[in-house]
Amino acid sequence: MNDDTVILTGLVGLYEICFEQSWKMMKEILSMHGYEASATGSPKIILKTAYQAGMIKDEELWLRALQEHNNVAHSYNEDIALEIVSQAKESFYAMFCNLKNEIDANWL
């Protein structure tokens, strides 16, 4: 395994962790605020509920992030791994930052 492969694998893994922790945090906070839909274990339902509640502003971006999260299982394919990392840099990093700011400002 060369250095590039190790770095790429690590970046994909970090994306997976960030996405997992984000939707699970949304689930927990929505539940604290009485949103019954948060009782489901489905990330897609949680994202849709978070959008309806105003916790996230760009539902399509989050659903795209969910799709990329689902693609992590196929990240042994270098093209898929590179796409995940590219999307994380171009779109998802700011998306995660926006979620943190929204939670800090309005949900805790």
N, C-alpha and C positions, 0 to 999 in steps of 0.2 A: 504494500500500500504506500503510495507516495504522499508527500506533504500536502499537495493540493486536494487529494481525496480525503485526507484526515480533516483538513480545514472545512471542506464542503460538507462533510458528514456532521461536523460540529455545528456549523451554521444552520443546517436543516434541523438538527436536534434542538437548538436554541429556539428556533421558530416554533417547533412543536410544543415546547414547554410554555412559551409565551401565550400561544393560542389557547392551550388547555387551561392555564391558570386564569386567563381573561374570561372565558365563558363560564368557568366554574365560579369565579368571583361574581359575575353578573347574576348567576343563578342564586347564589347566597344572598346578595343584596336585594334582588327582586323579592325573594322569599321574605326577607326581613320587612319589606315594605308592603307585604300582603298580596303580591301577585301570585294567584293560584297556578297560573301556567308554569311557574317556575318549579312546580313539583315534579315535572317530567325530567327525565334524564337526557332528553334530546338537545344537543347543541343548537340545532336549527330552530327549534321552538323557543329556546332561551334567547337567541339572537333576534328573532321576530318580536318577542315580548319586550326585549330591551329597546328595540326601535320604537315600538308603540308607546312605551313609557317615556321616551325621550332620553334614555341613557346613552344610546348611540345615535348618530345623525345620518350615517350612510349605510343603510341596510344592505345594499348590493355589494358594497366593498366587504362587509363582514361575511356575507354569504360566499363571496369569492375566496376570502381567507379560509373559510370552512372547507371549501373545495380543495384548496391547496393543502390544508391540514390533512384531508383524506388522502391526498396524493403522497404524503410522507411515506406511506407503506411501500410505495414504488420508487423511492428516491435512490435505490440502488442503480436506477437508470440515470446516468449523468445529466441528460437533458432535462429530466423532471426535477432533479435536485437543483440544477442551475436556475430553472424557472422559479422554484420556490424561493431561492435566495434573492433572485432579481425582484420578485414581487415584494418580498419582505423589505428590501432596501428602498424600493420606489414608492410603495404605498402602505405597507402594513406597519412599519415602524411608527409613522405619524399617527396611524389609526390607534395603535396601542397607547401612544402618548395622549391622544385626545380622550381616550377612555379614562386614563388615570386622572387627568385634569377634571373631567366631568364628575367622576366618583368623588374626588376630593372636595369639589366645590358644592355638589348638590345632593349627594346620597349618603354621606356618613354623618 
